Amino acid sequence: MDIYNRCKWCNSDPVYIKYHDEEWGVPVFNDKKLFEALVLETFQAGLSWITVLKKRENFKIAFDNFDVLKISKYSNKKLNELVKNKLIIRNKLKIHATKNNAISFLRIQKKYKSFSKFIWNYTNNKPIINKYKDVAEIPSKTALSSRISDDLKKYNFKFIGPTIIYAYMQAIGLVNDHTVNCFKYKKNSL
């Protein structure tokens, strides 16, 4: 019997449970992990998160372990191979956006010394701790996610609207949106 009280969105799927318990909402400062999360959120646009999570290892292989420098240099041939890869989400626009976003990510790294410094500056380097009692209270976007989205668009990022960016903020722990009754709420609020 499971003794943990989790956020309601985390159903009985073991992939969801592992992601919820080990990653979602945990602050991430490592640029490689930040880029991986951004790539995965980009592919999630219009799809369920579980679809992306179940293909995560395939994405990792297909996209050279999320190596931002390698991805920024992908040839058209490589991009076309990815479009034909049945193990990932074969959305041509999202695949091309991933290369584009890698180039933009590197621009931010160069300007700010790391993407982490850039993204965490929005919250003064500490997570925003929300106090939602029910998942129905959690917004799909906020004024801050809109601002970050607009700023990223200035660097030419694609597929990064306010809703995708809010999901990204949750994934990397920029916000703690675990409901207050979830065992992860207090762990992530310390």
Secondary structure, 3 states (H helix, E strand, C coil): CCCCCCCCCCCCCHHHHHHHHHCCCCCCCCHHHHHHHHHHHHHHCCCCHHHHHHCHHHHHHHCHHHCHHHHHCCCHHHHHHHHCCCCCCCCHHHHHHHHHHHHHHHHHHHHHCCHHHHHHHHHCCCCEECCCCCHHHCCCCCHHHHHHHHHHHHCCCCCCCHHHHHHHHHHCCCEECCCCCCHHHHHHHC
